[in-house]
């Protein structure tokens, strides 16, 4: 993928992807969106039903919560960050992506990260974290601890969908958000 030096050229290269079985069930490929020069990239696991219909990442209930975290918590806009998923197509029944699906998409995520070259990768949830950090990664024990991926600082935290089911975990995610903000030199709000 040497000649793919922009997100636009990478998206064109992927085209109407047929690299795994998800091509048979997807409505739209969800590439990602945001600033090609973003300081922070949010990486989820895979598009959900709403994302499959719109072709945009994180637009359902979990996406609305992520947008609140970005805007109200971090003082940024969705346009100032980059948001994508490890897997670019919606797995049926909202199941976790399978290894062959992750393997088919991971080179594209790596190229997205290479093009954007963010200061921080913020990984959302167990599946995305395990895709980047290995199957032994346990989000419940290891979230909130800095890691490195492709030489880029990476912060794993809970997925916004998990927070919708487990609101008590919001404080832990806010702690992780503050760590990212400090690393980026952003002002941390006291009461969010």
KALINTA-V381600 format. One record per backbone hydrogen bond with DSSP energy under -1.0 kcal/mol. NH is the residue of the N-H (numbers start at 0). CO is the residue of the C=O. If there is no record, write none. Layout:
BEGIN
[[NH | CO] [NH | CO]]
END
This chain:
BEGIN
[[3 | 0] [4 | 2] [9 | 5] [10 | 6] [11 | 7] [12 | 8] [13 | 9] [14 | 10] [16 | 14] [22 | 19] [23 | 20] [24 | 21] [25 | 21] [29 | 87] [32 | 82] [34 | 80] [37 | 34] [40 | 119] [41 | 81] [42 | 121] [43 | 83] [51 | 47] [52 | 48] [53 | 49] [54 | 50] [63 | 59] [64 | 60] [65 | 61] [66 | 62] [67 | 63] [68 | 64] [69 | 65] [70 | 66] [71 | 67] [72 | 67] [73 | 68] [75 | 69] [79 | 76] [81 | 39] [82 | 32] [83 | 41] [85 | 43] [86 | 44] [93 | 90] [94 | 91] [101 | 97] [102 | 98] [103 | 99] [104 | 100] [105 | 101] [107 | 104] [108 | 104] [109 | 105] [110 | 106] [111 | 107] [112 | 108] [113 | 109] [114 | 110] [115 | 111] [116 | 112] [118 | 38] [119 | 38] [120 | 152] [121 | 40] [122 | 154] [123 | 42] [124 | 156] [128 | 124] [129 | 125] [130 | 126] [131 | 127] [132 | 128] [133 | 129] [136 | 133] [140 | 137] [141 | 137] [142 | 138] [143 | 155] [144 | 141] [146 | 153] [148 | 151] [151 | 148] [153 | 146] [154 | 120] [156 | 122] [162 | 158] [163 | 159] [164 | 160] [165 | 161] [168 | 165] [169 | 166] [172 | 168] [173 | 169] [174 | 170] [175 | 171] [176 | 172] [177 | 173] [178 | 174] [179 | 175] [180 | 176] [181 | 177] [182 | 178] [183 | 179] [184 | 181] [185 | 180]]
END
